[in-house]
């Protein structure tokens, strides 16, 4: 009888559609104690324990708003900046509707993408520029949009008049101007366009502008930076202020941004963007000593972009790689004699990085919190390459860049805590249990780390000054020995082979491969490429493989070694690529003039500005007419709308 009832229930469920709704409990854990630093110019809201980071962010906002805002306008607006430390994402954003910025405080592990600056500095010098932009883009006709629609009205008008590539290109310009780093000084940032130029890919402007699902196109950050940097270098630091001020006023009505460029440069919009891209192209391959010295081992695919990442030798004749494409999710593949065998699809990851030894793969996968949108995890997964079976060995963790030892019994991974502290953890491969937390008395930020032997590892670290070094670290005591000294040169992706460590380092306009002796500390140059090559590995025959950035994706290459002696020069900052004179303008290096003032920390009540009306929309549905007023509080935990309508038939209000 019970079986019949069960079958009836199943039939009812599948025949009759049922919708279930539940309220959103908010993105942040309810137990967080919120604090704030509040001044006339900025409010920084943060979880208890992040006081020092919040004070620094608040102080840098005040500094930049008095030194760099002149180049986009002169209007300051008070922004609410919320620091989030429960997520594994490395990102931030600025928005209107409501006035809000959120900083995700877990640093990026990839030194070539974001550099070595302390993460709170990296975030604020970029995102502050967006605050300055939006504060100064509410003028002229845009202000009429704001009058009728509130903050959403400004967003609509700005979306019509200012292209997204300008927003991001201008923000990258600020991060490059005010610091000794910034993406404008990093070769990785230019790999995309250099790959297109090398392979004579002449895409239309609309394809570069909008992207493609078939071919690789650089993102709008890289595109925007080249146009912004060219404008600043050629026409002066007030060029974009004049262009954007005319654009947001809709001067010229149609295509006001394009018309403003023509007005102040003397070139048509088409001529301007062509000149900007050529300006960068002409300088990208000026180093005649950088020549192609490798053989491609994988092929490109028509109407697709395929990446072969992080090659590892299983033996001298077979390889393990991560392969992903526009058509295929990231997966592990074994390559033997040019043939590929799919091992298994990877779980969702924030970084494709992984390690292999003794038949076991370890990687960190992303895992969301089922209840809280602003809390997630990075957990360790172990894969057996013989069976393809996967085992999750940690729960609710924040582990990154794992490595596995020779007998696959132990893993070392970077642990990032919610208070900003950072450690190397030695973990049991079988159980996921923490064996040892390696001491970090110097408060370094650890990135990619590789075992040298059972007791020592080679690790790439950042310090509080934003400098990067390679250290040999004792995995019990935390004692370190410097292999490559601290400097602003970008380092990453170490690979240990006998008494040498192969690694990537920035060198002028390119990221190249070098090797350093653990004993003598002597550095030799291994590759002499004219675009980025990453993730070096070496087999028993001494053959060096890596992943080369191309217009068809990352391709596996065999390096013809140069083995020339090399010395990494000590520099105060990275080279001012492409626009050296403009990068010495007003505001240059101002980050290093920052002096921390004592800021008052007070509690922040979750109920503050619970009703925070920011936008309004017309209701036009004959015979009803009216307005809807929208409200969201700063912590995004309370959202509401109030609507007034008038029914012209019934002469009634509601």
C-alpha positions in Angstrom: 0.0 0.0 0.0 2.8 2.4 0.9 4.4 1.7 -2.5 1.2 2.7 -4.3 1.0 5.9 -2.3 4.7 6.7 -3.1 4.0 6.2 -6.8 0.9 8.4 -6.7 3.0 11.1 -5.0 5.7 10.9 -7.7 3.1 11.1 -10.5 1.5 14.2 -8.9 4.9 15.9 -8.5 5.7 15.4 -12.2 2.3 16.2 -13.6 1.5 19.4 -11.6 4.0 22.3 -11.7 5.0 23.5 -8.3 7.0 26.6 -7.5 8.7 27.1 -4.2 10.0 30.5 -3.1 12.2 31.5 -0.2 13.6 34.7 1.0 17.2 35.7 0.4 19.0 35.7 3.8 21.7 38.1 2.6 25.2 37.5 1.2 27.2 37.9 4.4 27.2 35.6 7.5 25.0 37.1 10.2 27.7 36.7 12.9 30.0 39.3 11.4 30.6 42.3 13.6 30.8 45.3 11.3 33.0 48.3 11.9 33.4 51.5 10.0 35.8 54.4 9.4 33.6 57.4 8.4 34.8 60.8 7.2 33.4 63.6 5.0 35.1 62.0 1.9 34.7 58.3 2.4 33.2 55.5 4.5 34.9 52.1 4.7 32.9 49.3 6.3 34.6 46.1 7.3 34.5 43.0 9.5 36.1 43.3 12.9 39.8 42.4 12.6 40.5 44.2 9.4 41.2 47.5 11.1 44.7 48.1 9.6 43.6 47.3 6.1 40.5 49.5 6.4 42.6 52.5 7.7 45.0 52.2 4.9 42.2 51.9 2.2 40.4 54.9 3.7 43.7 57.0 3.8 44.6 56.1 0.2 41.1 57.1 -1.0 41.6 60.5 0.7 45.1 60.8 -0.8 44.0 60.0 -4.4 41.0 62.3 -4.2 43.4 65.2 -3.7 46.1 64.2 -6.2 44.6 62.4 -9.2 41.0 63.5 -9.4 42.0 66.6 -11.4 42.6 64.5 -14.5 39.0 63.4 -14.7 37.2 66.4 -13.2 37.1 68.1 -9.8 34.0 66.7 -8.1 34.3 64.4 -5.1 31.6 62.1 -3.9 31.5 60.1 -0.7 31.5 56.4 -1.4 30.6 53.4 0.8 33.3 50.8 0.5 32.6 47.4 2.0 35.5 44.9 2.6 34.5 41.3 2.2 36.9 38.6 3.6 34.8 35.5 3.5 35.2 34.8 -0.3 38.0 33.3 -2.3 37.5 35.7 -5.3 40.2 38.2 -6.0 38.2 41.2 -7.3 36.3 44.4 -6.6 33.8 46.6 -8.1 32.2 50.1 -7.9 28.6 50.8 -8.6 25.7 53.3 -8.4 22.2 52.3 -7.4 23.2 52.4 -4.5 26.5 54.2 -4.1 28.7 51.2 -3.2 32.0 49.5 -3.7 32.9 46.0 -2.5 36.5 44.8 -2.2 37.1 41.0 -2.1 40.1 40.8 0.2 41.7 37.4 -0.8 44.8 38.2 -2.9 45.4 36.8 -6.4 48.1 34.0 -6.5 49.3 35.0 -10.1 52.0 37.5 -9.8 52.1 38.1 -13.6 48.4 39.2 -13.7 48.3 41.7 -10.8 51.9 42.1 -9.6 53.3 42.1 -6.1 51.6 45.1 -4.5 49.9 44.4 -1.2 46.3 43.5 -2.2 44.5 46.3 -0.4 46.7 48.8 -2.3 46.0 47.0 -5.6 42.3 47.2 -5.1 42.0 50.8 -3.9 44.2 52.5 -6.5 42.1 50.9 -9.3 38.6 51.1 -7.8 39.1 54.6 -6.6 39.4 55.8 -10.2 35.9 54.4 -10.9 34.6 56.4 -7.9 36.2 59.5 -9.4 34.8 58.7 -12.8 31.2 58.3 -11.6 31.4 61.4 -9.4 32.3 63.5 -12.4 30.1 61.9 -15.0 26.8 63.4 -13.8 26.6 66.7 -15.8 24.6 68.3 -18.5 22.0 66.1 -20.1 23.2 63.2 -17.9 21.9 65.2 -14.9 18.4 65.2 -16.5 18.5 61.4 -16.6 19.4 61.5 -13.0 16.6 63.8 -12.1 13.9 61.5 -13.6 15.5 58.1 -12.8 17.9 58.7 -9.9 21.2 56.9 -9.9 20.0 54.4 -12.4 19.5 57.3 -14.7 23.1 58.3 -14.5 24.2 54.7 -15.2 21.9 54.7 -18.2 23.3 57.9 -19.6 26.9 56.9 -18.8 26.4 53.6 -20.6 25.2 55.5 -23.7 28.0 58.0 -23.8 31.1 56.4 -22.2 32.4 53.0 -23.5 33.2 50.3 -20.9 36.8 50.1 -22.3 37.4 53.7 -21.2 36.2 53.0 -17.6 38.7 50.2 -17.2 41.5 51.5 -19.3 41.5 54.7 -17.3 41.5 52.8 -14.0 44.5 50.7 -15.1 46.2 54.0 -16.1 45.7 55.3 -12.5 47.1 52.1 -10.9 50.1 52.3 -13.2 50.6 56.0 -12.6 50.4 56.1 -8.8 52.4 52.9 -8.1 55.7 51.3 -9.2 53.7 48.5 -10.7 50.2 48.5 -12.2 49.2 46.4 -15.2 50.5 48.9 -17.6 54.0 47.9 -16.6 53.4 44.1 -16.8 54.2 42.1 -20.0 51.4 39.7 -19.3 48.9 42.5 -19.8 50.0 42.9 -23.4 50.2 39.2 -24.4 46.8 39.3 -26.2 47.4 42.1 -28.6 51.0 41.0 -29.2 49.8 37.5 -30.1 47.4 39.0 -32.7 50.1 41.2 -34.2 52.6 38.4 -34.4 50.2 36.2 -36.3 48.9 39.0 -38.5 45.3 38.8 -37.2 43.6 41.9 -38.5 40.2 41.9 -36.8 37.6 44.6 -37.2 37.2 47.2 -34.6 33.8 45.8 -33.7 35.3 42.4 -33.2 38.0 43.8 -30.9 35.4 45.9 -29.1 32.7 43.3 -28.6 34.7 40.0 -28.4 34.2 36.7 -30.2 33.0 33.2 -29.4 35.2 31.7 -32.1 38.5 33.7 -32.0 40.6 35.0 -29.2 40.2 38.8 -28.6 41.9 40.7 -25.8 39.6 42.1 -23.1 38.4 45.7 -22.7 40.9 46.4 -20.0 43.9 45.9 -22.4 42.1 47.6 -25.3 41.0 50.6 -23.1 44.5 51.1 -21.6 46.1 51.4 -25.0 43.7 54.1 -26.1 43.9 55.9 -22.7 47.6 55.8 -22.5 48.1 57.0 -26.1 45.7 59.9 -25.4 47.6 60.9 -22.2 51.0 60.5 -23.9 50.1 62.4 -27.1 47.6 65.1 -26.0 48.3 65.6 -22.3 46.9 64.5 -19.0 43.7 66.7 -19.4 42.8 65.1 -22.7 40.4 62.6 -21.3 38.8 65.0 -18.9 37.8 67.2 -21.8 36.6 64.2 -23.9 34.5 62.7 -21.1 33.1 66.0 -19.9 31.8 66.7 -23.4 30.5 63.2 -23.8 28.4 63.1 -20.6 26.9 66.4 -21.6 25.9 64.7 -24.9 27.7 67.4 -26.8 27.1 66.6 -30.4 24.1 64.4 -29.3 25.0 61.4 -31.4 28.2 59.6 -30.6 29.4 62.3 -28.2 32.4 60.4 -27.1 33.7 59.8 -30.6 33.0 63.4 -31.6 34.9 64.7 -28.5 37.9 62.6 -29.4 37.9 64.2 -32.9 37.4 67.7 -31.4 40.4 67.5 -29.1 42.8 65.3 -31.0 42.2 66.5 -34.6 41.8 62.9 -35.6 38.6 61.1 -36.4 37.6 58.4 -34.0 38.7 55.7 -36.4 42.1 57.4 -37.0 42.6 57.9 -33.3 42.1 54.3 -32.3 44.2 53.1 -35.3 47.0 55.4 -34.2 46.8 54.3 -30.6 47.1 50.6 -31.4 49.9 51.2 -33.9 51.7 53.2 -31.2 51.9 50.1 -29.0 52.5 47.6 -31.8 55.5 49.6 -33.1 57.2 49.3 -29.7 56.3 45.8 -28.9 58.9 44.0 -31.0 61.6 46.6 -30.9 63.9 44.2 -29.0 65.6 42.4 -31.9 67.4 40.1 -29.4 64.1 38.4 -28.6 63.6 35.7 -31.2 61.4 32.6 -31.4 63.4 29.7 -30.1 60.9 26.9 -29.6 58.9 24.3 -31.4 55.1 24.0 -31.2 53.9 20.6 -30.0 50.1 21.3 -30.2 48.0 22.7 -33.0 45.5 25.4 -33.2 41.8 24.7 -33.9 39.7 26.6 -36.5 36.9 28.7 -34.9 38.0 27.8 -31.4 40.6 28.8 -28.8 42.3 25.9 -27.0 44.6 26.2 -23.9 47.1 23.6 -22.9 48.2 24.7 -19.4 50.6 23.5 -16.7 52.3 20.6 -18.5 53.9 17.9 -16.2 56.0 15.0 -17.3 54.5 11.7 -16.1 57.7 10.1 -17.6 60.1 11.2 -20.4 57.5 10.4 -23.1 54.1 11.2 -21.6 52.6 14.4 -20.4 49.8 15.5 -18.1 48.1 18.8 -18.9 45.0 20.9 -18.2 43.2 21.5 -21.4 40.3 23.9 -21.9 38.6 25.7 -24.8 35.7 27.8 -25.8 33.8 24.6 -26.5 35.1 22.4 -23.6 35.3 22.7 -19.9 38.7 22.4 -18.2 39.8 18.8 -18.0 43.0 16.7 -17.3 44.5 15.1 -20.4 47.4 12.6 -20.9 49.4 13.2 -24.0 51.5 10.3 -25.5 53.2 10.5 -28.9 50.9 13.3 -30.0 47.7 11.5 -29.0 45.4 12.9 -26.3 43.4 10.9 -23.7 40.9 12.6 -21.5 41.3 11.7 -17.8 38.5 13.6 -16.2 36.7 17.0 -16.2 37.9 19.3 -13.3 35.6 20.8 -10.8 35.1 24.5 -11.1 38.3 26.4 -10.3 39.4 29.9 -9.9 42.9 29.0 -11.1 43.9 26.2 -13.4 47.1 25.5 -11.3 47.7 22.0 -10.1 50.5 19.6 -9.2 51.3 16.0 -10.0 53.5 13.3 -8.4 53.5 9.5 -8.1 50.2 8.9 -9.9 48.3 11.6 -7.9 47.1 15.0 -9.0 46.2 17.7 -6.5 44.3 20.9 -7.3 42.2 23.5 -5.5 38.5 23.8 -6.6 35.9 26.4 -6.0 33.0 25.6 -3.7 30.1 27.9 -3.0 28.3 28.3 0.3 24.7 27.1 -0.1 23.3 30.0 1.9 25.7 32.9 1.8 26.6 34.5 -1.6 29.6 36.3 -0.1 31.1 33.2 1.5 32.8 30.5 -0.5 35.7 28.1 -0.2 38.8 26.7 -2.0 39.0 23.0 -1.3 41.7 20.4 -2.2 40.9 17.6 -4.7 43.1 14.6 -5.2 42.8 12.6 -8.5 44.2 9.1 -9.2 45.5 9.1 -12.8 45.1 5.3 -13.1 41.4 5.3 -12.3 40.4 8.9 -12.9 38.6 8.9 -9.5 38.6 12.1 -7.5 38.5 12.6 -3.7 37.9 15.8 -1.9 40.2 15.9 1.2 39.4 19.3 2.8 36.2 21.0 3.8 35.4 24.7 4.1 39.0 25.6 3.4 40.8 28.5 1.7 43.8 26.6 0.1 45.6 27.8 -3.1 48.6 26.7 -5.3 49.0 23.2 -3.9 52.0 20.9 -4.5 52.4 17.2 -3.7 55.6 15.5 -2.6 57.4 12.7 -4.4 55.7 9.8 -2.8 52.3 11.5 -2.9 51.8 11.3 0.9 51.8 15.0 1.7 50.6 18.2 0.2 51.8 21.8 0.8 49.4 24.6 0.0 48.9 28.3 0.7 46.4 29.0 3.4 44.8 32.5 3.3 42.9 33.5 6.5 40.0 35.9 6.8 42.2 38.3 8.9 44.6 38.6 6.0 47.3 36.4 7.5 48.9 33.8 5.3 50.7 30.4 5.9 52.0 27.3 4.2 50.1 24.2 5.4 51.5 20.7 5.2 48.5 18.4 4.7 48.0 14.6 4.6 47.1 13.5 1.1 45.0 10.6 2.5 42.9 12.4 5.1 43.3 16.1 4.5 44.4 16.6 8.1 46.7 19.5 8.9 50.1 18.2 9.8 52.1 21.4 10.2 51.4 25.1 9.9 54.8 26.4 8.7 55.7 29.6 10.8 55.7 32.9 8.9 57.4 35.3 11.2 58.1 37.9 8.4 54.4 38.0 7.4 55.2 37.2 3.8 52.5 36.5 1.3 53.1 33.0 -0.2 52.3 32.1 -3.8 53.4 29.1 -5.9 55.5 26.7 -3.8 57.3 23.5 -4.8 59.0 20.8 -2.7 62.8 20.6 -3.0 62.9 17.6 -0.7 61.0 16.3 2.3 62.1 19.1 4.5 62.4 22.1 2.2 60.5 23.9 -0.5 61.1 26.7 -3.0 58.5 29.5 -2.7 57.7 32.7 -4.4 56.7 35.4 -1.8 55.7 39.0 -1.7 56.5 41.4 1.1 54.7 44.5 2.4 56.6 46.8 0.0 55.2 44.9 -3.0 58.5 43.3 -3.8 58.8 39.6 -4.9 61.5 37.0 -4.0 62.3 33.3 -4.3 63.1 31.7 -1.0 64.1 28.3 0.2 62.0 27.6 3.2 62.4 25.0 6.0 59.0 23.2 6.2 59.2 22.7 9.9 60.8 25.9 11.4 59.9 28.4 8.7 63.5 29.5 8.4 64.3 30.9 5.0 67.3 31.3 2.7 67.1 33.8 -0.2 67.6 32.3 -3.6 66.6 35.4 -5.6 66.5 38.7 -3.7 63.4 40.9 -3.3 62.8 43.4 -6.1 59.8 44.6 -8.2 60.7 42.0 -10.9 57.8 39.6 -11.3 58.5 36.0 -10.5 56.4 32.8 -10.6 55.8 29.2 -11.5 58.9 27.5 -10.0 59.8 24.0 -11.1 62.5 22.1 -9.2 64.9 19.8 -11.2 67.9 18.4 -9.3 69.8 21.4 -8.0 68.1 24.0 -10.2 64.8 25.8 -10.1 63.2 26.8 -13.4 60.9 29.8 -13.2 59.2 32.6 -15.0 60.3 36.2 -14.7 59.4 39.5 -16.3 62.2 40.8 -18.6 61.5 44.0 -20.4 58.5 43.6 -22.7 58.2 39.8 -22.2 57.8 37.2 -19.5 60.6 34.6 -20.0 62.0 31.4 -18.5 65.1 31.4 -16.4 66.9 28.8 -14.2 68.7 29.4 -10.9 71.1 27.2 -9.0 69.9 26.4 -5.5 73.5 26.2 -4.4 75.4 29.0 -6.2 72.3 31.3 -6.8 73.6 31.8 -10.4 70.8 32.6 -12.9 70.8 31.6 -16.5 68.4 32.5 -19.3 66.5 29.5 -20.8 64.2 31.2 -23.3 64.4 34.2 -25.5 60.8 34.7 -26.6 59.0 37.7 -27.9 55.7 37.0 -26.2 54.8 35.3 -22.9 55.8 31.7 -22.2 54.9 30.2 -18.8 54.9 27.0 -16.6 58.3 25.5 -17.5 58.9 21.8 -16.8 62.0 19.6 -17.6 62.2 15.8 -18.2 65.1 13.4 -17.6 66.6 14.2 -20.9 66.8 17.9 -20.1 64.1 18.9 -22.5 62.2 22.0 -21.4 58.5 22.3 -22.1 56.2 25.3 -21.4 52.9 26.9 -22.4 53.2 29.8 -25.0 50.6 32.5 -25.3 49.3 32.6 -28.9 46.2 33.9 -30.8 44.9 30.3 -30.8 45.3 29.9 -27.0 48.1 28.6 -24.9 50.1 26.0 -26.9 52.7 23.5 -25.7 56.2 24.3 -26.9 59.6 22.7 -26.6 62.3 25.3 -25.8 65.6 25.4 -27.6 67.7 26.5 -24.6 69.9 29.5 -24.7 71.7 28.7 -21.5 73.2 32.2 -21.4 74.2 33.7 -18.1 71.9 36.3 -16.8 71.6 38.6 -13.8 68.4 40.0 -12.6 68.9 43.7 -12.1 67.8 45.4 -8.9 65.3 48.1 -9.8 63.2 50.5 -7.8 60.3 49.9 -10.1 59.3 48.0 -13.2 60.1 49.6 -16.6 57.7 52.3 -17.7 56.6 50.4 -20.8 55.4 52.3 -23.9 54.6 55.7 -22.3 57.5 56.6 -19.9 57.1 60.4 -20.0 53.4 60.4 -19.4 53.8 58.0 -16.4 56.0 60.6 -14.7 53.2 63.2 -14.7 51.2 64.6 -11.9 50.4 61.9 -9.3 53.2 59.6 -10.4 54.3 57.4 -7.5 52.0 59.2 -5.0 51.2 55.9 -3.3 54.6 56.0 -1.7 54.0 59.4 -0.3 51.1 58.0 1.8 51.4 58.5 5.5 48.9 56.7 7.7 46.9 59.1 9.8 45.1 57.8 12.9 41.5 57.1 11.8 38.6 56.5 14.2 37.0 53.1 14.1 33.4 52.9 15.3 30.8 50.1 15.1 28.6 49.9 12.0 24.9 49.0 12.6 23.4 46.7 10.1 20.2 48.8 10.3 22.0 51.9 9.1 20.2 53.5 6.1 17.9 50.5 5.9 15.8 52.7 3.7 18.3 54.0 1.2 16.3 55.2 -1.9 18.5 55.6 -4.9 16.5 55.3 -8.1 13.0 55.7 -9.5 11.3 54.3 -12.5 8.1 55.4 -14.3 5.1 53.1 -14.3 3.3 53.5 -17.6 0.6 50.8 -18.1 -2.5 52.5 -19.3 -4.7 53.3 -17.4 -2.2 53.3 -14.6 0.7 55.8 -14.3 3.1 56.4 -11.5 6.6 55.9 -10.1 8.4 53.1 -8.4 11.1 54.2 -5.9 13.9 51.6 -5.2 15.9 51.2 -2.1 18.9 49.0 -1.1 21.0 49.3 2.1 24.7 49.3 1.9 25.2 45.7 3.1 22.7 44.5 0.4 20.7 42.7 3.1 17.5 44.7 2.7 15.8 45.6 -0.6 12.5 47.3 -1.1 10.4 49.2 -3.6 7.6 51.7 -3.0 5.2 52.3 -5.8 2.7 55.1 -6.3 0.2 54.7 -9.2 -2.8 56.7 -10.4 -5.6 55.0 -12.3 -7.0 57.6 -14.7 -10.2 55.5 -15.3 -11.1 55.0 -11.7 -9.6 58.4 -10.6 -7.9 56.4 -7.8 -4.5 56.4 -6.1 -2.5 53.4 -4.9 
